């Protein structure tokens, strides 16, 4: 399957991603997943609006990470810098490339291998940061292309570094 065929596929209440040409269908996230996602996406969107850094997008936004075979991933939250948006414009279909930050909120049915595969896909495609938010463990693992992953516990601060300057939130705020 191609990214263009995925775009035309009716969702019928299901979430889809395309991984190296293979369609993957996922159940909707549970209530906790949605609450944790909004607890991070709202402060990110507010910070972005206040500082005009780019665009923060919600779950289900597709990003084309590879072609032939095509890979289209949809993070739970993503940030694309103003510089990238100005160069490409706001696409009417999937975004052509990786976001600067991809956020994955771990769902109860996610396996470690599935999450690791997503993180690697984001980094390989050029994401500068990937944040994996784990509601069960109440932590965030922050990945960067050129550094070892860092696990942040509830008392730690998650920050956007140079990618999303000035953004900071205490990890425990994500789980309230």
C-alpha positions in Angstrom: 0.0 0.0 0.0 1.2 3.5 -0.7 0.7 6.7 1.3 -1.7 7.9 -1.3 -3.8 4.8 -1.0 -3.8 5.1 2.8 -5.0 8.7 2.5 -8.1 7.5 0.5 -8.9 4.6 2.9 -12.1 5.3 4.9 -11.2 5.2 8.7 -14.6 3.8 9.9 -13.6 4.7 13.5 -10.2 2.9 13.3 -6.7 4.3 13.4 -4.3 3.3 10.7 -0.6 3.6 10.1 1.4 2.3 7.1 4.7 0.6 8.0 7.0 -0.3 5.1 3.9 -0.8 2.8 2.0 -2.8 5.4 -1.3 -1.4 6.8 -1.6 -1.5 10.5 -4.9 -1.0 12.2 -5.1 0.1 15.9 -7.9 0.4 18.4 -8.7 3.9 19.6 -6.8 4.9 22.7 -8.4 4.5 26.2 -9.5 7.3 28.4 -6.2 7.6 30.3 -4.3 7.8 27.0 -6.5 10.7 25.9 -6.2 12.5 29.2 -2.4 12.1 29.3 -2.2 13.3 25.7 -4.2 16.5 26.3 -2.2 17.2 29.5 0.9 17.5 27.3 -0.6 18.8 24.1 -2.4 21.7 25.7 0.8 23.2 27.3 2.8 22.5 24.1 0.2 24.3 22.0 -0.1 27.3 24.4 3.7 27.6 24.5 3.9 27.4 20.8 1.2 30.0 20.3 2.9 32.4 22.8 6.3 32.1 21.0 5.3 31.4 17.4 7.7 28.5 17.1 5.8 26.4 14.5 2.8 24.1 14.6 1.7 21.6 17.2 -0.6 18.9 15.9 -2.8 16.4 17.6 -3.1 12.6 17.3 -4.0 11.1 13.9 -1.9 13.5 11.9 0.1 11.5 9.4 3.8 12.0 8.6 5.4 10.3 5.6 8.6 8.9 6.9 9.6 6.7 4.0 8.9 5.9 0.4 9.0 2.7 -1.7 7.8 1.0 0.5 5.9 3.8 2.1 5.8 4.5 5.9 3.2 6.8 7.3 3.2 7.2 11.1 0.8 9.2 13.3 2.2 10.3 16.7 -0.1 11.2 19.6 1.4 14.8 19.5 3.9 16.4 17.2 5.7 19.7 16.7 6.9 21.0 13.4 9.2 24.1 13.4 8.2 27.3 11.8 11.3 27.0 9.5 10.0 23.7 8.1 6.5 24.9 7.7 7.6 28.0 5.9 9.7 25.8 3.5 6.9 23.3 2.8 3.6 25.1 3.7 0.8 23.4 5.5 0.1 20.2 3.5 -3.5 19.2 2.7 -2.7 15.5 3.2 0.2 13.9 5.2 3.2 15.9 6.2 6.2 15.0 3.9 8.8 14.1 6.5 9.3 13.8 10.2 8.2 16.3 12.8 10.9 18.0 14.9 9.2 16.4 18.0 7.1 13.2 18.0 5.3 12.2 21.1 4.0 8.7 21.7 1.7 8.0 24.7 2.0 4.2 25.5 -1.4 2.5 25.3 -2.2 -0.6 27.4 -2.0 -2.9 24.3 1.4 -1.5 23.0 4.3 -3.9 23.2 7.9 -2.8 23.9 8.9 -3.8 20.4 6.1 -1.8 18.8 7.1 1.3 20.8 10.8 0.8 20.0 10.0 0.4 16.3 8.1 3.7 16.3 10.9 5.5 18.1 13.4 4.2 15.6 11.2 5.2 12.7 10.9 8.7 14.0 14.6 9.1 14.6 15.6 7.5 11.3 13.3 9.9 9.4 14.9 13.0 11.1 12.9 13.7 14.2 15.1 15.6 16.6 13.3 14.5 19.7 10.9 11.6 20.5 9.1 11.6 23.9 7.6 8.3 25.0 5.1 9.0 27.8 4.3 5.9 29.8 1.2 6.3 32.0 1.7 2.9 33.7 5.2 3.7 34.8 4.4 7.4 35.2 7.5 8.5 33.3 8.8 9.9 30.1 11.7 8.5 28.0 13.3 11.3 26.0 15.2 10.2 22.8 17.4 12.3 20.7 19.2 11.3 17.5 22.7 11.8 18.9 22.3 10.9 22.6 21.4 8.1 24.9 17.7 7.9 26.0 16.9 9.7 29.3 14.2 8.4 31.6 12.4 11.2 33.4 10.4 10.3 36.6 7.5 12.2 38.1 9.7 14.8 39.8 11.8 15.6 36.7 11.2 18.3 34.2 10.6 17.5 30.5 11.9 20.4 28.4 12.1 21.1 24.7 15.8 22.1 24.7 16.9 23.8 21.5 14.1 22.1 19.5 11.2 23.7 21.4 12.9 26.5 23.3 11.5 27.6 26.6 9.1 24.7 27.0 9.2 22.9 30.3 6.7 20.8 32.3 7.0 18.7 35.4 6.4 15.1 34.4 3.9 14.5 37.2 1.6 17.1 35.6 1.1 14.7 32.6 -0.6 12.2 34.9 -3.1 14.4 36.8 
